[in-house]
Amino acid sequence: MQRRHLLLATLGLSLSSLGAMAQAALPPLQVWKDPNCGCCDDWVALLRADGFRVQIFDSGNTAVRQRLGLPAKYGSCHTALVGGYVVEGHVGVSEIRRLLAEKPDAIGLAVPDMPVGSPGMDGPAYGNRRDRYDVLLVQRNGEARVFEHHRGNAGDFKRTSDTASGTLPMAEAEVRKVDARAGKITLKHGDITNLDMPPMTMVFQVNDPALLNQVKAGDKVRFTADKIKGAYTVMSITPAP
C-alpha cells in the first residue's frame, strides 16, 4: 500500500513537472496596441490565463504592423509577435498554439477587423452574438489561406445599417483620447448600428484630421463612422448638445 502511494505521488509530481515545462516552453509574446483599447486588454487577459508571457507596448500598432511586413488589408486593433510569427487581431489561443506547433513558412495569423464573438470580443456586452469569420494564415508573398473557420451565429442578428440610403446613423460617445499626430481618436461609444458594433472603447481613424480640432478628451460627442479600406473611420463628429 505504501509503495502504491509512493508511485502515485511520483506520477503526480511528474505530471506537474511536465505541465510546468509545457508552460515554460511557450515563447514570450509581445503585443502593440492602443492604451485605451478595451477589447485588446480582454484578448491579452485570455492569453495570460492560458500561460503566455505577454509584454505590452501601448504605442499603437500601425507602424509595427508595417515594420513586421503584414499587409494593411489584414489589419486589426492590435499586433503581436510570438516565436517569430505575427499575430494580428483577435486570434484564439488554440490557433496560436497550433501555429507554434506546426511552424509553417508564413508571416503569421490574422483576424482582420474585429468580429464580434472572437476571443476578446466575446464579453457580456456582446450578448450571445458570434460573427462568422476566418483566421487567416498570411503567406510571405502577402496572400492568405484559411487557417481556421468560425461559423458563428450572425444569421440570428439583423443588420440595421442605413448606409445604403447614403445616410450614416449618429452614435453617442465620450472622447477618451485625441491623437492629432496619428490622425486617430479613442471613443467610448454606444451602438454603431451601421457597423453592427456594440458599445465598447475603440480607436478610430478620422476621415478628416480637422475633425480632431473640434473635440478633446472628456467631451461627450455625437459621431458617424464607417469602414474605409478596412479601417474603422470617424466620418463626422460634433459635441453633444
Secondary structure as GFF3:
##gff-version 3
##sequence-region A 1 241
A	DSSP	alpha_helix	2	24	.	.	.	ID=ss1
A	DSSP	beta_strand	29	32	.	.	.	ID=ss2
A	DSSP	alpha_helix	38	49	.	.	.	ID=ss3
A	DSSP	beta_strand	54	57	.	.	.	ID=ss4
A	DSSP	alpha_helix	62	67	.	.	.	ID=ss5
A	DSSP	three_ten_helix	72	74	.	.	.	ID=ss6
A	DSSP	beta_strand	79	82	.	.	.	ID=ss7
A	DSSP	beta_strand	85	88	.	.	.	ID=ss8
A	DSSP	alpha_helix	93	102	.	.	.	ID=ss9
A	DSSP	beta_strand	108	110	.	.	.	ID=ss10
A	DSSP	three_ten_helix	124	126	.	.	.	ID=ss11
A	DSSP	beta_strand	133	138	.	.	.	ID=ss12
A	DSSP	beta_strand	144	150	.	.	.	ID=ss13
A	DSSP	three_ten_helix	154	156	.	.	.	ID=ss14
A	DSSP	three_ten_helix	163	165	.	.	.	ID=ss15
A	DSSP	beta_strand	171	179	.	.	.	ID=ss16
A	DSSP	beta_strand	184	189	.	.	.	ID=ss17
A	DSSP	three_ten_helix	193	195	.	.	.	ID=ss18
A	DSSP	beta_strand	200	206	.	.	.	ID=ss19
A	DSSP	three_ten_helix	209	214	.	.	.	ID=ss20
A	DSSP	beta_strand	220	228	.	.	.	ID=ss21
A	DSSP	beta_strand	231	239	.	.	.	ID=ss22
###
